[in-house]
Amino acid sequence: MAVALLAQADGYGIIIGLSVLFCLIILGAVRIQKLYLSEDSDQSEMFMVANRSVGTGLTASAVFSSWMWINESVFSAAYAYKWGIALPIWWATGLSFQIALMAMLGIVAKLRVPYAHTSLEIIKMRYGRYAHWLFILLNLVNNIFGCGSMILAGAQLVTGMTGMHVIAACILIPAGVVTYTAVGGLKATFLTDFLHTTVALILLIYFSLAVLTNEHIGGFSGLYERVKATDDYIPGNYEGSLLTMKSKSSVLFGLVLKFGNLALVLMDTAFWQKSFASEVHSTVPAYGLVSVVILAIPWCTGTIIGLSARAIEKTPIWFDYPNTLTTTQVNSGLVMPYVLRSLLGKGATNGLLVLIFMAITSTVSSSMIAVSSIISLDFFRTYVNPRASDRRTLQVSHWGVFFHGCFMAGFAIMLEYAGATNNWSTYFRPIISCPGILPLILTLLWSRQTTLGAILGAILGLFSGLATWLSLSWYWSGAINIQTTQDQVPGLYGAIVSFFSPALYSVVISLIWPSRFDWREFLRIDLIEDDSQPNSSLQSKVPSSEAVNETLRAGNVSEKDTYLISGEKGSPTPSPPRTQSNAHVPLDDVVHPFDEETIRHIKKWFKIACIYFVVNVLVTIVLWPLPLYRDWIFTKSFFGGWITMAIIWHFAAIFAVIFYPIHDGRHEIARAVRGMVNEVRGKK
């Protein structure tokens, strides 16, 4: 029987203590925003999309945090333990191209749907209520399984490390997040994302370097020699080696993960909301920067920790010696906790518990904002009370946060008693989430996709994927249960069918019964009105049809932007330019809210984003890993260079998403500090 790495008191103390601490920090930050930066989370636009005013640095930090689930650190190490050095790279490259794709879609949304609050609003405006209901269901299912599996994975990790009851962990982990998210809204999640990212990156680089330089590992050469000296044979790897990129299981798992994570991103309105919340000039640079540095987490931490576990597992230094890790323990992510406890002691293991809490709460807070926005905007304000005031909409959002937190705790408990693990969720999520991806992308990019094509494409794709997955699981294993549905090949084929078949169905149906959508209809989505806020008279001089109907192409743009830039000294927090409502005017009179120069700027960034996405896919998925997929085992010198570059990449991530956001937001920080100092002096 496995022994607990920490006492139960450590688990309860860290989870409850950090929950209270973060609540206090965010409550204080929200008050400072309101008093000194004119950012009021008691308004729906601020609560849901942060007034669309978040700069490049904070956007980059929030995007990085959104993709840095515990999967990318703790579980990448676990799977590197299973299959070797190839796995972290296939994991990392799957993250990078998704962020590059989101940059492209985010900047298109800035042009075509500048006032969207959720991705589902776009579906409702284009296809009507039936498609809206379908995509609400797909979004909620994706969000529930994504968030629920993360809570369960974290709870199982905490239980495995401390002996805390898994039910208590499932309840306590999301409990504290409810408070600060309900009060602070999306901007609060941006701020907590920055704090989470800062703590997590510092802890991860410490863990990696401390383990690598530990006397029982011996640096690059010591780790290499110890891994080669193990008698572990990995089926599907070239010569059974842990030090080869030719690993069948790593490639298959990496492909499944790419589909699953892509679904988690595009079918979760939380990721869209962070794009909506960023400033016009921040979207592509922030997402592009993160798509480069996100490689560091699985590559550096996953490689070093995963291989170190193999190096010491059968030696007396191992904490649970002579017992080795079971398959269940590995699939539950307990590789990193055992390595840290064996080599670095109890303090580092407590630090990992902090890291796990940070990663999970970041995920849960974004999920809460996304679901509360669906409840308040896509359900309540659309079907229950279309004339609801801003305050009433915000109240429903707050109740949505509370409801989602309670529901997710219960759902995670249900998954636990059903016998599900994070490994099973990895193969299941792509099947149910992928069918909506391509119809959603085509909603923004192809004017000829019809309502029937979008609806039937997603439904038929879902049934096709489920049929493929379950039938192949039964065919190869002779049964359908939790164990057989975790097999790699059925999961991969099911994900492929779920992802690609909806595009085939949608395109064929749309071409058989054709119609064409006028992009100007999207401009009828307006801001949530708040009479307490002043209106801006800035509006586009470009006819809306010219702005959004023409083929996107780069235009010359002046170096001096005409829109507000976050952090400008003495300026109020920027918000989207306001015009008269487009909701009820004739289509030919619809006015684009952005001025001509901003529209040219968006088109320029769209071209850059498209080129970058293609380059990113070619480099990270084709040119980098595929040439190494051959009959070859890493030499000691190549291994040393590989690990060195991974560590350098990790430090680059620290500069990009910790120090750069502070520099980018220096004016707001200074303004807030001056406001507090002046208030203190005034009281004296």
C-alpha positions, 0 to 999 in steps of 0.5 A: 500500500502506498504511503502518504507523502504529507500529512492530511493537515498539510493538505487542508492547511494549504487549500483552505489557507490559500483560498482565504488568501486569494479571496483577500488579495482579489477583494483588495485588488477589485477595490483598488481598480474601482477607486483608482483605475475607474474599473468597476466589476459591478458592471457587466461589460467589466465583469464579463470581458474586462471592458475589452481593455486588457493590455498585451502583458496581462493578456499574455500572462492570462493566456499562458495560465489558461493553457498551463493546467496541471496536465502541462506540468504534473501529468506531462512528467507522469507520461514522460515516465511512461513513454520517455523523452518523446512525450513532452515534446508532442505534448508541448507542440499540441499547446503551441499551435492551438494558441496560434490558431486562437490568435487568428480567430480572436483578431477576426472576431475583433473585426466582425463581432467587436462587441461579442461577450461569448462565442455563443452570441455569434452562433445565435446571431447567425443561425438562430435559437436552435443552433444556439441551444445546440452549441450551448449544450456542446459548450456546457458539456465541454466545460463541465468535463474539462473543469470537472476532470481537472478538479478530480485530477487535482483532488486525486493528486492531493489525496495521493499526496496527503491522504485527505479524503478525495470528496473533501478535496473535490469540495474545497478546491473550487470553494474559495474560487467562487468568492473572488470570481463572483466579486471580481469577474473576468479581470479578477481571473486575469489578476489571479492568472498572473499570480498563479503563473508567477508562483507556478513558473518559479516553483517549476524552474526550482523543481527542475533545477534542484532535481537535475543538480541533486547529488543522486541525479548528477546533472545532465550526464548523470541523468543520462547514464542513470536512465540508460542503466535502467532495465526498463523496456518501453513497448513501442519505443525504438529498442525499448529506450526511454531516450528515443523520439521514435515512440509509438505511444507518445505520438498516438497520445500526442495526437489525441491530446491535440484534438482534445485540447483544441476542443477544450479551447475553441468549445470553451467560451472562457478562452474566447472571452480572454480574446474579447477582453484584450485590446485590439492591438494586444490580441495577436502579439500576446497570443503569439508570444505565449505560443512560443514560450508555452513549450517550456512547461512540458519540455523542461519540467516533464522531461527532467522530472519524468526521467528522474523518476525512472533513474531513482525508482529502484534505488534506496533513495526512492521514498517508497522503496522497494515499491515502484509506482503502479499504473494507477498512481502514474495515471493519477499524476503521482510521479512528480510528488514522489520524485520531489519527496525522494530528492528534495524533501517535504518542503518541496512537496508542500510547494508542489501542493501549492502549485497544484492548487494554483493550476486548478483554481486558475482553470476553475475561475475561468470556467466559472466566468464562462458558464456564468456568462452563458447563463446570464447572456445566452440563457437569461438575457436571451430567453427569460428577460431580454430587457434585463438591466445591467445590474440584473444581468450581473446578479444572474452572473453572480448566481451563475458563478455560485451554481457552477462552483457547487455543480462542478464539485458534485460532478467531480465527485460523481466522476470519482465514484464512476471510476474515471481518471484524468487518463480516461478523460483525455480520451473521452473529451475529444469525442464529445467536444470536437464536433462543434469546432469546425462549424464554429470556425466556419461561422466566422470564416465562411459566409456560405455555411448554412444553419442546417449545415452547422446544426446537422454537421455538429450532431452527425459528427458527434454520433459518428465519433461516438460510434467509431470510438465505442465500436473500435473499443469493443472490437479490439477489447471485447467489452466496453467499460472504463478500462477498454475505452482508455485504449489509444487507437480507438480514442484517436480514431474517434477523435479524428472522426469527431473533428473532421466529419462535421466539416464534411457534413456541413460543407455538403449540406450547405452546398446542397441548400445554399445561402450567403450570410451578410457579415454586417449582421454581427455588428448588431451585437451591442454592448450591455448598456449602462447609463452610468457610463459616458458614451463616446462619439468615436465611430467608423468612417468606413461603411460597415459593409466595406469594413467586414464584407470584403476579403480580409487583406493587409492595409497600410497603417499609421505608426500612430494609433488612434485608439486608446492604449492601455497604460497611457499616463493620466488616461482613463481605462480604455473601453470600446468606442461606442456608437448608436445601437445597431440592433434595430437600424436597417442593415445598410445603416449599420455602422462599424464601431471602430474607426478606419485606422483601427480596421486597417490595423486589425486586417494587418494583424489578421494577415500576420496571424494567418502566416504565423499559424502556418509557420507554427504548425510547420515548425512545431508539428512537422520540422521539429519532431518528425525528423527525430522520429527514426531509429536513433537513441539520444547521445549524451551530448545531444541529451545535454543540449536538449535539456539545456535548451528546455531550461533556457526556454523556461527562463524565457517564459518567466520573462515573457509572462511575469516581468513583461506584464509588470513592465506593460502595466507600469503606468496603471500600477503607478497610478494605483499606487499614487492614488493610494498614497494620496488617499493616505496623505489626505486622511492624515 
